[in-house]
Amino acid sequence: MHWFVAKVVYQIICGNGSHTPQFDEQLRLISAVTKKDACDKAREIGIQEQYAFKNQQQELVQWKFINVPEVYTLDQLTDGMELYSRIEEPGDPNSYLAWLQMKSAQLQGQQYFEVNV
């Protein structure tokens, strides 16, 4: 088994979504045999951990899974290694989503190449 860090991205949607678009970028520690396995496992986690709740104004607040655009192999775990979650508020959410999907597609293409080489 190897250790990987995967970026899992959620869109935060409140009510009808007519607010400044927000995205939660989470770095997740994943134990897997290959990078492809780590990516698949990160996607499963992303899907499983989508959730929604009602806020104080009784509006639905959702964490909607978008994708996994990045996976990195960790050669060695070190004490104090930083893993974080970040809220992103892009000026153009459609471009941001397109960029995330492109990065994810590239990652999947790399994995296909690595497996079939």
N, C-alpha and C positions, 0 to 999 in steps of 0.2 A: 504494500500500500504506500501511496505517496500523499503528501499534503498539497493542497491547492487553495488559492484565494479566488473566489468568483464574485463578480459584481452582479447583484440582483437588483433590478430596477422596477419600482412600482410607481404608478401615477396615483396621486392623492386627489380624489374627486369629492367635493362637498356640495350637497344639494344637486342643482341642475348643472353644475360645473361652470357657471358664469363668473368665476373668480380667477385671479392670477394663477395660471397653471403651475402645479407643484409636482415634483418628482422626488422620490426617496431612493437614493442610490446606497445600497447596503453592500459592504464587503463581507462575504461569508467564508468561513474556513470549512473546507471540504476534504474528506479522506476518500480517496479513490485509487484505482489501479492505473487508469490512463486519464489523459486530459479530456477525452471524449466522455468517459464515465463521469468525471467531475462536472462537466458542463450539463450532462443529462440529469445528474443528481441535483445540481443547483436549480435547474428548471423545475424539477419536481418540488423542491422546497419552495420556490417562488409561487407555484400554483397552490400548494397546500397552505401557504401562509397568507393568502389573500384574505382580507376580512373587511367587515363593514359594521358600523354602529350608528346610533342616532346621537347627534350632539344636543346641547342644551336648547337649541331652537327646533329640535325634532327633525333636523335635516339629516339625510343619510350621508355619512362620511365613509368613503371606500378607499382601500389600498388595493388597486388593481394591478396585478402582475403584468409587466410589459415584456421583459426578456432578460437574457444574460448576455451582455455584449463583450465581457472580458473574463478570461480565466488565466491565472498565472500559477506556475509550478513554484512551490516553496522548496528550496534546497535544504533549508534548515530552519526550524522554529527557534526563535530567540525570546528570552524573557523581555517583556515590555513591548513586543512587536505590536504595532498600531493596526487595528482594524476599526473601521468607523462606518457610520451611517450619515448621509448628507442629504439635505433637502435642496433640490435644484428648482429655481424659478426662471426658466428661460424666456427670453423676449419673444421667441417664435417657437411655440411648443410643437408645431408640425415638423419643423426642421429638426428639432431635438429628437422627436420620435423616429423620424426617418434615419437620422444618424445612428440611433441605438439599434434599429433593425438592421442597418447596413453592417455595423460592427458585429452583431450577432451572426449574420449570414457569413461574414468573412471568417469568423471563428469556426463556424460549422464547416466551411470549406477547407480550412487549415486542418481540422481534425480528420476530415475525409482523406486528405492527402497524406497525413501522418500515418493513418491506419493502413492505407493501401500502397505505401512506398515499399 
